[in-house]
Amino acid sequence: MTLFEFFAAVDGYLESKGVKKGDNVKSMTRGEYNQLLAKLRDEGKI
């Protein structure tokens, strides 16, 4: 798979989940990441 094909696939997947190209999607903060990890550990998923 070329990079072009990979990004096209990612764009299609995100669009199927309701994320439109050009939307301002921000990255997860370190605090949010740590909260997610703690939640997953508590649920026994990691």
PyMOL commands that place a pseudoatom at each C-alpha (Angstrom):
pseudoatom trace, name=CA, resn=MET, resi=1, chain=A, elem=C, hetatm=0, pos=[0.000, 0.000, 0.000]
pseudoatom trace, name=CA, resn=THR, resi=2, chain=A, elem=C, hetatm=0, pos=[1.332, 3.423, -0.886]
pseudoatom trace, name=CA, resn=LEU, resi=3, chain=A, elem=C, hetatm=0, pos=[1.128, 6.387, 1.494]
pseudoatom trace, name=CA, resn=PHE, resi=4, chain=A, elem=C, hetatm=0, pos=[-1.500, 7.927, -0.760]
pseudoatom trace, name=CA, resn=GLU, resi=5, chain=A, elem=C, hetatm=0, pos=[-3.665, 4.797, -0.480]
pseudoatom trace, name=CA, resn=PHE, resi=6, chain=A, elem=C, hetatm=0, pos=[-3.115, 4.614, 3.274]
pseudoatom trace, name=CA, resn=PHE, resi=7, chain=A, elem=C, hetatm=0, pos=[-4.218, 8.209, 3.840]
pseudoatom trace, name=CA, resn=ALA, resi=8, chain=A, elem=C, hetatm=0, pos=[-7.191, 7.752, 1.515]
pseudoatom trace, name=CA, resn=ALA, resi=9, chain=A, elem=C, hetatm=0, pos=[-8.242, 4.717, 3.586]
pseudoatom trace, name=CA, resn=VAL, resi=10, chain=A, elem=C, hetatm=0, pos=[-7.824, 6.643, 6.851]
pseudoatom trace, name=CA, resn=ASP, resi=11, chain=A, elem=C, hetatm=0, pos=[-9.845, 9.566, 5.468]
pseudoatom trace, name=CA, resn=GLY, resi=12, chain=A, elem=C, hetatm=0, pos=[-12.621, 7.176, 4.432]
pseudoatom trace, name=CA, resn=TYR, resi=13, chain=A, elem=C, hetatm=0, pos=[-12.646, 5.477, 7.813]
pseudoatom trace, name=CA, resn=LEU, resi=14, chain=A, elem=C, hetatm=0, pos=[-12.780, 8.768, 9.700]
pseudoatom trace, name=CA, resn=GLU, resi=15, chain=A, elem=C, hetatm=0, pos=[-15.555, 10.043, 7.457]
pseudoatom trace, name=CA, resn=SER, resi=16, chain=A, elem=C, hetatm=0, pos=[-17.548, 6.862, 8.161]
pseudoatom trace, name=CA, resn=LYS, resi=17, chain=A, elem=C, hetatm=0, pos=[-17.235, 7.697, 11.871]
pseudoatom trace, name=CA, resn=GLY, resi=18, chain=A, elem=C, hetatm=0, pos=[-18.531, 11.237, 11.368]
pseudoatom trace, name=CA, resn=VAL, resi=19, chain=A, elem=C, hetatm=0, pos=[-15.233, 13.129, 11.207]
pseudoatom trace, name=CA, resn=LYS, resi=20, chain=A, elem=C, hetatm=0, pos=[-15.199, 15.455, 8.219]
pseudoatom trace, name=CA, resn=LYS, resi=21, chain=A, elem=C, hetatm=0, pos=[-11.970, 16.377, 6.491]
pseudoatom trace, name=CA, resn=GLY, resi=22, chain=A, elem=C, hetatm=0, pos=[-10.889, 19.811, 7.676]
pseudoatom trace, name=CA, resn=ASP, resi=23, chain=A, elem=C, hetatm=0, pos=[-12.585, 19.503, 11.081]
pseudoatom trace, name=CA, resn=ASN, resi=24, chain=A, elem=C, hetatm=0, pos=[-10.449, 20.768, 13.900]
pseudoatom trace, name=CA, resn=VAL, resi=25, chain=A, elem=C, hetatm=0, pos=[-9.527, 17.550, 15.647]
pseudoatom trace, name=CA, resn=LYS, resi=26, chain=A, elem=C, hetatm=0, pos=[-7.169, 18.121, 18.533]
pseudoatom trace, name=CA, resn=SER, resi=27, chain=A, elem=C, hetatm=0, pos=[-4.708, 15.675, 19.912]
pseudoatom trace, name=CA, resn=MET, resi=28, chain=A, elem=C, hetatm=0, pos=[-5.209, 14.034, 23.261]
pseudoatom trace, name=CA, resn=THR, resi=29, chain=A, elem=C, hetatm=0, pos=[-3.435, 15.771, 26.128]
pseudoatom trace, name=CA, resn=ARG, resi=30, chain=A, elem=C, hetatm=0, pos=[-1.065, 13.867, 28.402]
pseudoatom trace, name=CA, resn=GLY, resi=31, chain=A, elem=C, hetatm=0, pos=[-3.636, 14.086, 31.202]
pseudoatom trace, name=CA, resn=GLU, resi=32, chain=A, elem=C, hetatm=0, pos=[-6.410, 12.675, 29.005]
pseudoatom trace, name=CA, resn=TYR, resi=33, chain=A, elem=C, hetatm=0, pos=[-4.080, 9.885, 27.897]
pseudoatom trace, name=CA, resn=ASN, resi=34, chain=A, elem=C, hetatm=0, pos=[-3.235, 8.987, 31.488]
pseudoatom trace, name=CA, resn=GLN, resi=35, chain=A, elem=C, hetatm=0, pos=[-6.937, 8.972, 32.428]
pseudoatom trace, name=CA, resn=LEU, resi=36, chain=A, elem=C, hetatm=0, pos=[-7.706, 6.657, 29.517]
pseudoatom trace, name=CA, resn=LEU, resi=37, chain=A, elem=C, hetatm=0, pos=[-4.902, 4.272, 30.502]
pseudoatom trace, name=CA, resn=ALA, resi=38, chain=A, elem=C, hetatm=0, pos=[-6.107, 4.212, 34.109]
pseudoatom trace, name=CA, resn=LYS, resi=39, chain=A, elem=C, hetatm=0, pos=[-9.670, 3.474, 32.978]
pseudoatom trace, name=CA, resn=LEU, resi=40, chain=A, elem=C, hetatm=0, pos=[-8.510, 0.661, 30.695]
pseudoatom trace, name=CA, resn=ARG, resi=41, chain=A, elem=C, hetatm=0, pos=[-6.382, -0.834, 33.477]
pseudoatom trace, name=CA, resn=ASP, resi=42, chain=A, elem=C, hetatm=0, pos=[-9.337, -0.679, 35.894]
pseudoatom trace, name=CA, resn=GLU, resi=43, chain=A, elem=C, hetatm=0, pos=[-11.522, -2.487, 33.367]
pseudoatom trace, name=CA, resn=GLY, resi=44, chain=A, elem=C, hetatm=0, pos=[-8.843, -5.151, 32.853]
pseudoatom trace, name=CA, resn=LYS, resi=45, chain=A, elem=C, hetatm=0, pos=[-8.404, -4.338, 29.171]
pseudoatom trace, name=CA, resn=ILE, resi=46, chain=A, elem=C, hetatm=0, pos=[-4.654, -3.784, 29.427]
for i in range(1, 46): cmd.bond("trace and resi %d" % i, "trace and resi %d" % (i + 1))
show_as sticks, trace
zoom trace
